[in-house]
């Protein structure tokens, strides 16, 4: 278990660095948590703030502050929810969506470069095990 904890700590540090790097690629003032919201919006489309809170498991107050920053930076668009005129839908701006796509493409290229010599079977096994690990931890209280 200690080895797992150690390897997970390394993985978490790497992920934090990658998210921070991607945030800076989208906008130099963008916080990493704001990048996560933006990336989620580009993947899932327009959403209410409550959906962002629930799906990303980020504090409601933090999401509110991050959405304000994203709006100030011109990275999101707020509009009425056609299903409920009292509610607001948030979507990534076209510029933000393109910058997120560019940052994602850059990271995928780095992964390809670094993991290109891994046999396909090893990579598939790693992904399967990681998926199983995430599902297992996701079901615990």
Buried (B, 14 or more C-beta within 10 A) or exposed (E): EEEEEEEEEEEEEEEEEBBBBBBBBBBEEBBBBBBBBBBBBBEEEBBBBEBBBEEBEBEEEBBEBBBEBBBEBEBBBEEEBEEEEEEBBBBBBEEBBEBBEEBBEEBEEEEEEEEEEEEEEEEEEEEEEEEEEEEEEEEEE
